[in-house]
């Protein structure tokens, strides 16, 4: 009898549970900020180009809370979150500057925040501060 070969894929399968990002957005005084926007997106980068595998948005409620939830499609290689302008809150150097709470302090958002691969399929809390200019 010939031995049976078992092929194992090198490709990591993605979690079937949603990646949930939740948190609170405050203003320059530490008060909840309603209507601030965030975008959670997945991408598949190929060379210098790529494409979005998903993109969802949310706005903070009157308590400054937000939640985004998405199951990553199989071709997703990166998941990130970034601020976005809404009809209520304009993000630029004239209206609001955005800070992300990481490493125990707020840092100016200069690019989207990448969700670590180890956090996919789990709940991650990311807090923000929008400072009026």
N, C-alpha and C positions, 0 to 999 in steps of 0.2 A: 504494500500500500504506500502511495506517495504521501509525503508530509504536506500538511495544509499550511499554506502561507497566510499569515494575518497581516493585513496592511493597516497601519496606524497613521492617521492624518497628523501632520505637523501643525495644522491650523487649529488654534484654540477656538473652541466653540464659545459663543457669547452667552451670558446668562439669559434665561427665559423670563426672569423677573425684571420689573422696571428699575431703571436707575432713577432715583428720586432725589431731587435737590430742593431743599427747603431752607428758609431762613427769615431774617428780619432786616428791613431797611429803615434806617433812621436818618434824620436830617442833621444839620450842623449843631443843633442844640441837644441831640440825643433823643428827640421825640420821634414817634413813628411817622413815616412818610408814606402817604397814600398815593397811588397812581404811578409809582416808579416802575420802569419796565426792565425785564430781563429776557434773554434769549438763550435757550439750551439747544445745542446743535451737535449733530454727529457728522463726521466727515470721513472720507476715504481719500487720503492723499496719495497721489501717484506722481513722482517726480516733482515738477514745479507747479503742477495743477492737481486738481482733485474735484470732488463733488460732495455736496451735502447728502447724507443718508437720511437725515431727518432734521427738522427745525420746528421748535415750538416756543411760544412766548407766554409770558404771564405779567401781570401787574400786581403790585403790593396792595393789600386791602387797607382798611382804615386803621388797623393795628400795625401796619408796616410789614405784615407777614406775606410770604409768597410760597408757592410750591409748583414745581415742574416735575413731570413724571413721564418716562418714555422707555419702552423696551428697545434696545439697540438692534437695528437690522443687522443681519449677518455680515455685510460688507463694511461695517463701521470699524474704523481704526483709531478714532479719536473722538472724545466727547468734551465739549467745553461750554462755559457759560460766560455771558458778557452782558453789560448794561445796554439798554437801547432807549431812545427817546420815545415818549408817548405824547398824547395830546396835552397832558397835564405837566409833564416833567421833560424839559429839553436838556439834553446832555451835550455840552460843549464848554469851552472856556468862558463863555459869557453868562451862562445860566447855572449849570451844575457841574461839579467835578465829582467823580466817583472813586470811592475807596473800598477795597476788599479786605475783610478781616482774616488774616492768615498769620501764623507764627506768633499769635498773641497780641498782634497790633494791626492797625489799619494801614494799608499800602495803596498808593495811587494806582488805579487800574490803567495799565498801559497797553494791555492786550487781553484777549479772552483768557479766562482761568481754565486750565485743563483739569478735568476730573481724572484722578489716577485710575488706571485700569483695575486696580484692586478694589475700587469703590463701585464699579459697575454692577448693577443688579442689587444695590444696597441703597440706604438712605444716607445722604451727606448733607450737613448743615453748613451753609455759607452765608455770612452776614455782610451787609454793605452799609456804607454811610455815603449819602449824597449831600455834598456841601454846596450851598448856594453861593455863587460868585457875585 
